[in-house]
Amino acid sequence: MTGREWGDLPGEVRDELRTECGSIQRATSLPAGLTGGLAARLDTPRGPVFVKALPADSPPAPLYQRERHVGAVLPESVPAPRMLWSGHTSGWIALLFEHVAVQREVDLGPASSDLGDVMDIVRVLGEALTPNPGARCPRSPTTSSS
């Protein structure tokens, strides 16, 4: 799916991100994933951060709203990038996270030496997310296809 570029964000959203991060020295677009929204690495004076954003009236917007709520209650013990800020401005939802550099792809093949590490992470997630910290967060509305 084709994503959006930094310049596609309304100026008000870019201004809020600058307020949160400081000056943005460079914005590097990343693959947009499933939503077609903006996905970018922002280089700031405090280091790189990751931002994702999309129009609030787009079909996947409820997923971003849910991520906003869950990100706010995610325990520190969960091995995931921390959500640093979220906003709903000028008709856009924006989520700002710690940036994590990908070292390499994980091999999930049957004989992979990565499987032990993957299982360790699954165990940690099971422990950290029981009971479910997002259980009281508002649910995303379901959408139906026509």
Backbone bond lengths (Angstrom), bond angles and torsions (degrees), N, CA, C in turn:
res aa  C-N    CA-C-N  psi(-1)  N-CA   C-N-CA  omega(-1)  CA-C   N-CA-C  phi
1 M - - - 1.447 - - 1.522 108.29 -
2 T 1.304 115.99 136.32 1.461 120.66 -179.38 1.521 109.93 -75.38
3 G 1.296 116.47 132.39 1.445 120.98 179.96 1.513 112.33 -96.00
4 R 1.290 115.31 -176.48 1.457 122.84 179.54 1.515 109.56 -104.07
5 E 1.300 115.25 162.21 1.457 122.44 -179.55 1.534 109.49 -103.97
6 W 1.331 116.56 162.85 1.460 123.82 177.87 1.530 110.64 -51.13
7 G 1.318 117.54 -44.01 1.461 121.85 -178.78 1.519 113.98 -67.22
8 D 1.338 118.02 -14.63 1.462 121.78 177.36 1.523 112.43 -75.20
9 L 1.339 116.89 -20.08 1.465 119.82 179.38 1.525 109.87 -70.44
10 P 1.326 117.48 140.23 1.468 118.98 173.22 1.530 110.09 -58.71
11 G 1.313 116.91 148.17 1.461 122.07 -179.83 1.518 112.89 -53.77
12 E 1.327 117.64 -36.29 1.472 121.04 -179.40 1.531 111.09 -63.72
13 V 1.330 116.78 -37.04 1.469 120.18 178.92 1.527 109.37 -69.91
14 R 1.326 117.31 -45.00 1.471 120.36 177.76 1.527 110.13 -60.39
15 D 1.351 117.37 -39.98 1.471 121.04 178.28 1.527 111.24 -62.22
16 E 1.342 117.29 -42.60 1.472 119.57 178.70 1.525 111.00 -63.38
17 L 1.330 116.83 -39.94 1.458 119.99 177.86 1.526 111.00 -65.12
18 R 1.320 117.44 -38.82 1.478 120.56 176.68 1.534 110.22 -64.90
19 T 1.323 116.72 -38.64 1.463 119.76 177.47 1.526 110.22 -61.48
20 E 1.313 115.86 -39.87 1.463 120.92 -178.38 1.526 112.58 -75.27
21 C 1.340 117.31 -38.82 1.474 122.32 -171.49 1.516 114.30 -101.92
22 G 1.311 118.08 -19.74 1.455 120.48 -166.60 1.517 108.22 91.02
23 S 1.294 116.78 -166.79 1.461 119.05 -178.24 1.523 109.94 -62.52
24 I 1.306 115.26 146.88 1.456 120.83 177.58 1.518 106.82 -106.13
25 Q 1.317 114.11 108.98 1.460 120.29 -174.72 1.524 111.83 -76.54
26 R 1.339 116.12 -31.82 1.462 120.26 179.12 1.520 108.08 -159.94
27 A 1.321 116.01 142.25 1.468 122.85 173.58 1.522 107.21 -117.85
28 T 1.319 116.60 121.44 1.460 122.08 -178.82 1.519 108.77 -114.14
29 S 1.330 116.62 115.86 1.458 120.56 178.83 1.517 110.55 -65.92
30 L 1.321 114.76 144.94 1.460 122.75 177.97 1.523 108.00 -122.98
31 P 1.321 118.67 165.06 1.466 119.18 176.98 1.527 110.03 -55.03
32 A 1.330 115.70 136.63 1.463 121.26 -171.64 1.513 114.89 -78.40
33 G 1.287 119.57 -9.07 1.455 120.19 -179.65 1.519 111.36 71.32
34 L 1.316 116.63 -143.62 1.458 121.43 -172.44 1.520 114.65 -87.03
35 T 1.318 118.62 -16.80 1.461 119.47 -170.21 1.511 114.96 -95.37
36 G 1.313 118.90 -18.60 1.453 120.83 -176.75 1.516 113.31 74.70
37 G 1.315 117.47 10.00 1.458 120.82 177.55 1.517 111.13 -83.38
38 L 1.321 115.29 -175.61 1.462 121.14 174.43 1.520 108.88 -73.42
39 A 1.309 117.04 135.01 1.455 123.64 169.61 1.520 104.65 -134.81
40 A 1.340 116.93 120.08 1.469 118.75 -175.09 1.510 111.43 -150.47
41 R 1.315 113.75 149.67 1.466 122.06 168.67 1.520 105.61 -92.77
42 L 1.333 115.95 129.43 1.458 121.42 176.37 1.518 108.34 -110.41
43 D 1.316 116.75 122.83 1.464 120.92 175.82 1.518 107.34 -90.45
44 T 1.335 114.79 121.23 1.465 122.15 -175.68 1.523 109.35 -126.18
45 P 1.331 118.06 168.23 1.471 120.04 177.59 1.531 113.46 -58.45
46 R 1.348 117.11 -26.07 1.469 120.77 -179.48 1.525 112.41 -93.04
47 G 1.322 116.97 3.57 1.453 120.94 -179.38 1.515 110.81 114.23
48 P 1.336 115.79 177.19 1.455 119.06 -176.92 1.528 112.05 -75.68
49 V 1.332 115.30 148.86 1.461 123.38 172.91 1.529 107.19 -134.78
50 F 1.307 115.81 165.50 1.458 122.11 179.32 1.514 108.67 -116.44
51 V 1.327 117.05 132.38 1.461 121.28 176.99 1.513 109.66 -124.71
52 K 1.320 114.55 142.53 1.458 120.55 170.84 1.517 106.69 -132.39
53 A 1.328 116.12 142.06 1.459 120.16 -176.65 1.521 109.63 -155.55
54 L 1.332 114.67 152.19 1.450 119.95 174.74 1.518 109.38 -159.34
55 P 1.335 117.32 161.38 1.459 119.92 178.73 1.531 110.93 -60.98
56 A 1.322 115.75 139.52 1.460 121.22 -177.27 1.523 112.94 -67.45
57 D 1.323 117.79 -15.58 1.459 120.12 179.04 1.528 112.81 -99.08
58 S 1.323 117.62 8.93 1.460 120.16 178.69 1.534 109.65 -82.16
59 P 1.336 118.05 152.84 1.468 120.29 -177.25 1.525 115.55 -53.96
60 P 1.354 120.79 -38.98 1.468 117.92 -179.38 1.538 114.41 -82.73
61 A 1.329 118.80 3.03 1.474 120.91 -178.12 1.531 113.64 -55.52
62 P 1.340 119.98 -37.36 1.473 118.42 177.43 1.524 113.32 -59.16
63 L 1.333 117.32 -29.74 1.470 119.86 176.84 1.530 110.59 -65.88
64 Y 1.325 116.91 -39.91 1.468 120.91 177.94 1.525 110.62 -67.12
65 Q 1.339 116.91 -39.33 1.469 119.83 178.02 1.531 109.67 -62.03
66 R 1.312 116.59 -43.52 1.466 120.41 178.55 1.521 110.23 -62.66
67 E 1.336 116.54 -42.53 1.462 120.40 178.72 1.520 111.26 -61.73
68 R 1.332 117.46 -36.53 1.478 121.26 175.66 1.521 111.02 -58.49
69 H 1.335 115.96 -47.67 1.469 120.68 -177.83 1.521 111.74 -67.47
70 V 1.317 116.73 -45.72 1.462 120.83 -178.05 1.528 110.31 -68.49
71 G 1.329 117.30 -40.76 1.466 120.59 178.93 1.520 112.84 -58.35
72 A 1.321 115.77 -31.02 1.467 120.02 -179.68 1.526 112.80 -72.95
73 V 1.319 118.72 -20.80 1.471 121.07 -177.11 1.530 113.14 -115.38
74 L 1.317 117.33 3.49 1.456 120.72 -178.54 1.530 110.30 -65.11
75 P 1.324 118.00 127.43 1.469 120.33 -179.57 1.534 111.61 -64.49
76 E 1.318 116.19 149.93 1.467 122.04 177.56 1.527 111.59 -60.92
77 S 1.329 117.20 -25.15 1.461 120.20 -177.94 1.525 113.26 -73.41
78 V 1.325 118.14 -10.32 1.460 120.98 178.72 1.526 108.67 -76.96
79 P 1.324 117.25 124.42 1.475 119.76 -179.40 1.530 110.47 -78.06
80 A 1.328 114.14 79.62 1.469 121.00 -179.06 1.525 108.14 -147.72
81 P 1.330 116.75 155.24 1.472 118.83 175.94 1.526 110.31 -60.64
82 R 1.316 116.61 137.99 1.466 122.15 179.14 1.525 109.72 -76.27
83 M 1.334 115.50 138.97 1.453 119.70 170.66 1.529 106.73 -77.39
84 L 1.311 116.70 124.13 1.460 122.46 -176.07 1.523 112.43 -93.60
85 W 1.326 115.96 -28.21 1.467 120.76 -176.41 1.520 108.14 -167.27
86 S 1.308 115.62 152.91 1.456 120.39 171.09 1.516 108.11 -144.87
87 G 1.302 116.02 150.93 1.453 120.25 -179.64 1.511 112.32 -152.44
88 H 1.315 114.65 157.43 1.467 122.83 175.95 1.523 105.00 -129.49
89 T 1.333 115.47 98.62 1.459 122.26 -171.63 1.525 110.33 -135.06
90 S 1.309 115.68 138.95 1.471 121.72 174.45 1.529 112.72 50.36
91 G 1.333 115.73 37.46 1.452 120.12 177.84 1.517 114.52 78.08
92 W 1.331 118.15 13.98 1.467 122.65 178.98 1.519 110.10 -123.51
93 I 1.326 115.83 148.00 1.462 122.82 171.11 1.526 106.25 -106.45
94 A 1.322 115.96 128.14 1.465 121.04 179.60 1.526 109.12 -126.44
95 L 1.328 115.87 138.25 1.464 123.09 178.03 1.518 108.11 -126.33
96 L 1.326 116.53 129.62 1.457 122.68 -177.88 1.526 108.51 -116.16
97 F 1.340 116.01 129.29 1.461 122.18 -175.80 1.519 111.04 -128.84
98 E 1.345 114.47 162.93 1.450 119.42 166.02 1.526 107.42 -57.99
99 H 1.309 116.28 146.89 1.465 120.47 176.50 1.520 108.96 -92.27
100 V 1.311 115.86 134.22 1.459 121.52 176.26 1.518 107.39 -121.24
101 A 1.309 116.19 119.44 1.465 120.53 178.45 1.520 108.96 -76.39
102 V 1.303 116.69 132.23 1.465 121.54 177.49 1.520 108.02 -78.25
103 Q 1.319 115.97 121.93 1.458 120.94 -179.92 1.521 111.01 -80.83
104 R 1.326 115.00 -42.60 1.461 120.78 -179.68 1.519 107.70 -169.87
105 E 1.309 115.40 163.11 1.462 121.01 175.60 1.527 108.77 -73.27
106 V 1.321 116.42 144.50 1.460 121.77 176.69 1.523 108.05 -88.16
107 D 1.315 116.00 135.13 1.465 121.98 178.78 1.522 108.60 -92.55
108 L 1.333 116.65 116.63 1.466 120.94 179.53 1.523 112.12 -102.20
109 G 1.333 117.09 16.54 1.460 121.32 177.72 1.513 111.57 -65.21
110 P 1.338 117.16 157.90 1.471 121.39 -174.88 1.522 115.06 -56.08
111 A 1.322 119.81 -32.51 1.461 121.55 -177.27 1.524 112.26 -103.35
112 S 1.331 117.30 13.68 1.460 121.18 -174.38 1.526 112.22 -68.04
113 S 1.313 115.08 140.87 1.468 120.20 174.60 1.533 110.87 -75.97
114 D 1.346 117.55 -8.90 1.471 121.23 178.29 1.523 112.91 -78.82
115 L 1.316 118.51 -16.92 1.465 120.73 -172.02 1.526 113.57 -62.42
116 G 1.313 118.06 -34.79 1.471 120.16 177.45 1.517 111.31 -62.53
117 D 1.330 116.44 -43.49 1.470 120.32 178.10 1.525 111.26 -65.45
118 V 1.332 116.65 -39.98 1.469 120.41 178.37 1.524 109.71 -61.60
119 M 1.301 117.50 -44.34 1.466 120.74 179.55 1.525 111.56 -65.01
120 D 1.333 117.28 -35.21 1.464 120.33 175.73 1.528 110.80 -62.74
121 I 1.330 117.09 -41.70 1.467 120.49 179.34 1.519 110.53 -67.04
122 V 1.325 117.17 -40.24 1.464 120.32 177.36 1.529 109.96 -60.27
123 R 1.318 117.53 -41.55 1.471 121.08 178.30 1.519 110.77 -62.91
124 V 1.341 117.37 -46.28 1.464 121.75 179.47 1.528 110.10 -60.60
125 L 1.324 116.76 -43.40 1.464 119.90 178.75 1.520 111.25 -62.73
126 G 1.316 116.88 -42.58 1.462 120.23 178.45 1.520 111.88 -59.63
127 E 1.318 116.85 -41.47 1.463 120.91 179.43 1.527 111.30 -70.28
128 A 1.338 116.58 -44.86 1.468 120.56 -176.01 1.521 112.68 -71.89
129 L 1.315 117.14 -25.20 1.464 120.14 -175.10 1.523 113.05 -106.30
130 T 1.347 116.22 18.36 1.453 121.73 175.10 1.521 108.44 -121.81
131 P 1.329 117.65 116.99 1.456 127.35 -0.02 1.532 111.22 -72.39
132 N 1.314 116.17 162.52 1.455 123.53 -176.79 1.538 110.95 -62.35
133 P 1.350 118.31 112.58 1.463 119.95 -179.19 1.526 113.13 -70.00
134 G 1.325 117.50 -17.22 1.458 120.60 -179.93 1.514 113.74 -95.87
135 A 1.322 117.35 5.50 1.465 120.28 -175.79 1.528 112.67 -59.34
136 R 1.310 117.62 -31.06 1.464 120.07 -178.39 1.526 113.24 -93.53
137 C 1.329 116.52 -1.36 1.464 120.20 177.98 1.524 109.45 -72.63
138 P 1.322 116.53 148.74 1.469 118.01 176.72 1.521 110.36 -59.63
139 R 1.304 115.49 142.02 1.454 122.11 178.05 1.514 109.87 -80.21
140 S 1.332 116.55 148.86 1.457 120.74 173.40 1.520 108.00 -72.50
141 P 1.327 116.72 137.66 1.463 116.90 175.80 1.524 109.73 -65.19
142 T 1.302 115.47 144.68 1.461 118.44 178.13 1.514 108.66 -83.44
143 T 1.307 114.30 148.72 1.455 119.44 177.62 1.508 108.33 -116.55
144 S 1.296 116.14 149.09 1.451 119.72 177.87 1.512 108.93 -115.43
145 S 1.300 115.48 149.46 1.455 120.73 177.76 1.517 108.95 -88.23
146 S 1.325 116.82 143.08 1.453 118.59 175.62 1.494 111.03 -115.78
